Amino acid sequence: MSETPWKPIDLLVHRPPLLLLDRIVEASDEKCIAQVCVDPEAWYAEADGSMPGWFGIELMAQTVSAYSGARKRLHGQPPRVGFNLGTRNYESWMPRFPAGSILEVEIELRFLDESGLSAFACEIRHLGQTVARAMVKTFEPT
């Protein structure tokens, strides 16, 4: 897998307004990069139009879903529901992501087995700087 023409809606089972990813920048066998524009009018927006920093974990989880969806699409299968089992050490250096900001979410596969268990190293960047990171563990039934 490499640069992708897919839109997030092609790769995830999420639908608006819960679909938070705006663009899939890259999808490969090892990683996926997505972009999110913080919408000051969205349902999650704070009074100042920002996105709470704790939403970062959902952005990471949706990027993991996009990774899985891209793998499925390459084999002619539709995206499937998966489960976020947990997160280790979610760190965010921004209490909120500013309104209108462009966030880049990158996930990298660390572990995957035949049972559907997987782990991903994840980070969110804003203006080229890492502003959040975590290890996300997931399960997708086979």
N, C-alpha and C positions, 0 to 999 in steps of 0.2 A: 504494500500500500504506500502511497505517497500523496502529493497534493490532491485534494479531492474536490470534485464539483458538487458534492452533496451539501444539502442544507441540513441544519440540525433536525428539522421536522422529518427528514428522510431517514434519520438514524436513531431517533429516540421514540419511545412510546409516549412520552410527555406531549401535551398539547397546550397551547396558550390558554390561560395566562400563566400556567405553571412551567412552561418551557422557557428557560432563562437564557439559553445560549443563542447568540445572533449569527455566528459564522463558524464553520469548521475550517481552520487554516491548513491543517495537516493531519493525516491519519496514516500510520505505518504499523508494521507488525509489533513494534515496541512502544509507540507513544501516540498521543493525540494532542493537538493544540486547538483550542477554541477561543473565540473572542466574545465578550459581553460588553454591551454599552449600557451603563447604568441609567435607566430611564426614570427621570424625576416624576413622571406621571404614573408609574407602575404601582400595583397593589402593595408592594413591599416597601415603597419609598417612605422615608422619614419626613418630617415637616420641612426639612431643608432640601428634600429631593434625593438624599443619599440612600445607599443600600447598607443595612447593618452589616458589620464585618463578619458576624457569625453566618451570614448567607454564603460565605466562601466555601463552606463544606458542601453545600448543595451545588454550587458551581462545579466543584471538583467531581462530585458524584455524577452530575449530568455529563461531564466530559468523559468519565469512565463509560457511561452508557453510550456515548457517541462512538467511542473506541470499539465497543462490543458491536454496535449497530453496523459500523463500517466492515468489521470482520464478517458479520452475517451477510451483508449485501454482496460482498465479493463472492460468496458461495451461493448466491441466489435465494437467500432466506430473508424473511422480514426480521426487524428488530424484535427482541423479546424482553419481557420484564425480568429485571435482576433486583438484587437486594443489597443495600449497604449494611454490612454486618457491624461495622464500627470504624472508628477513626483513632489513630494513635497520635497524640501530641499535636492537635490542631493549634497552630500558632498564627496569630494575625497581628501585624504591627500597625494596622489601621482599624480604629474602632468602627469606622464607616467608610464605604467607598464613595467618593464624591459624585454628585449628580453629573451626568454627561461624560464621566470618565470611561475610557476604554480599558477593560481588563483582559489580560491574556492568561488563559488557564492551560497549564501543561500537565499532563499525567504521563507517567512512564511505568510500564509493566515491570514488576519485580518478581511476581510469582503467579503461576497459573497451572492448575492440574486438571485431570480429566473429570473430576467430580464437579467442577464449576467454581471452585474456590480460587480467588485471586487477590493480589495485593498490588497497590499502585503508589508510587511516590508522586506527590502532587504539589504544584505550586501555582500561585497567582502572582502575576506581575502587573505593575502599574507604572507607566513611563519608564519601562525597562528595569525597574527595581522589584525584587521579590518582596511582596507585602503579606503573603500568607503561605503556609505550607503544612502538609500533613501526610501521613501514611493512611490510605483508605483500603479497607478490606471489604470484598464483595463476594456474593454468591449468585451465580446464574444457573438455574437447574438445566441439566442436559437433556 
